Amino acid sequence: MRRRIVWKYGDSPAIYGNLIAAVQGDGDIKIVVGFPVSSAMVAFSRLYCFDICPPPQYGYPHGSQPEVFVNNVDDDGFTLTYKNIPDTLDINYYVT
């Protein structure tokens, strides 16, 4: 386990990152950052094509929208769960 105290920034500065993964559909990805994670936030870095995953109000079934969320945090990173990804997962994350 890596200790990450940087005194000029405070006790433990947050880590920002970007992940691009060639995945489709549903699944999980383990992201290892090398220190115990107390919290993690994820968000899409790009918008997905409106024609591939149109919103439910346009007559398409609910649940066809791409989703991404943090499933678990642990001693060396976090687990990311994704759903309905059409071609490539492109996200930003923030870890403390």
Secondary structure in CASP SS format (residue, H / E / C, confidence):
PFRMAT SS
TARGET T0000
AUTHOR 0000-0000-0000
METHOD secondary structure of the structure
MODEL  1
M C 1.00
R C 1.00
R C 1.00
R C 1.00
I C 1.00
V E 1.00
W H 1.00
K H 1.00
Y H 1.00
G E 1.00
D C 1.00
S C 1.00
P C 1.00
A C 1.00
I E 1.00
Y E 1.00
G E 1.00
N E 1.00
L E 1.00
I E 1.00
A E 1.00
A C 1.00
V C 1.00
Q C 1.00
G E 1.00
D E 1.00
G E 1.00
D E 1.00
I E 1.00
K E 1.00
I E 1.00
V E 1.00
V C 1.00
G C 1.00
F C 1.00
P C 1.00
V C 1.00
S C 1.00
S C 1.00
A E 1.00
M E 1.00
V E 1.00
A E 1.00
F E 1.00
S C 1.00
R C 1.00
L C 1.00
Y C 1.00
C C 1.00
F C 1.00
D C 1.00
I C 1.00
C C 1.00
P C 1.00
P C 1.00
P H 1.00
Q H 1.00
Y H 1.00
G C 1.00
Y C 1.00
P C 1.00
H C 1.00
G C 1.00
S C 1.00
Q C 1.00
P C 1.00
E E 1.00
V E 1.00
F E 1.00
V E 1.00
N E 1.00
N E 1.00
V E 1.00
D C 1.00
D C 1.00
D C 1.00
G E 1.00
F E 1.00
T E 1.00
L E 1.00
T E 1.00
Y E 1.00
K E 1.00
N E 1.00
I E 1.00
P C 1.00
D C 1.00
T C 1.00
L E 1.00
D E 1.00
I E 1.00
N E 1.00
Y E 1.00
Y E 1.00
V E 1.00
T C 1.00
END
